[in-house]
Amino acid sequence: MKTLYMDWTVYEATEKYPELIRIIASWGFPQIRNSYLRRVLGKKFTIKEAIEELRLNKKMIFDSLKKHGFEIKE
């Protein structure tokens, strides 16, 4: 199981687990595939902040991450 901390930046998380790029894009955020945007904006937001900022359904996100083998640490 891969551990994912909600206080990691989006950039940090996608660097550690590149498969997150595809997963996050499937949530309706295809811009994550752009390496420049991921590096610049991804360093400004934690995963928790990104979920809140994008008004994503937290339960759906957590279920999706768990389905892909992630253990979520809040």
N, C-alpha and C positions, 0 to 999 in steps of 0.2 A: 504494500500500500504506500502511496506517495502522500506525504504530509504537505498541506497547503495552509499557510498562516494568513489570516484575513488582514493582518497589519503589514504584509509585504506589499511593495508597490506592484502595480500591474507589470511594469518592466522587469522587475526582479523575479516575479513569478514566471513570466514567459521565458526569461533567460534560463531559469532552472528547469522548467518543464515546457519545452517548445510546443508540445501538443496542445497546450492551453490556447494557443493562437487560434487554432481551428475551432476549439470548443467555444471560446468567447465570441468568435465571429458568428457561430450558429445561434447565439442569443440575440442577434440583430445588431451586432457591432462589427461590420466587415472592415472598418477602418483599422482595426487591430492588425490586419495583415500588412499594412504599410509600415515598414521598419522605422522610417523617420518619425511618424506620428507615435508609434509605440515607444520609441526611445524618449521623445520629448514630452508627450502627454503622460505616458505610462510611468514616468518618474515622479509625476506630481500627485498621483492618486494611488491610495492603497486599494486593494481589492474591495474591501468593505466600503470605502468611499465611492468607488466606481459603481458598485451595485446600487448604492443610495442615489448617486448623482443621475444615473441612467433610469432610475425608478424601476429597477428590475425586481421581479418576484424572488425574494430571498430563498424561499423554500424550493422553488423550481430550480434556482441556480445550484443550491446545495445538493438537491437530488441528482441533477445533471453531473456535477462534479463527482459525487459518490459513485454514480454509474460508470464513470470513467476511471475509477480506482483511486480517487483522492480521499484522504482523511482531512476533514476541515477542522482547523484550530482557530477559535475566535479569540 
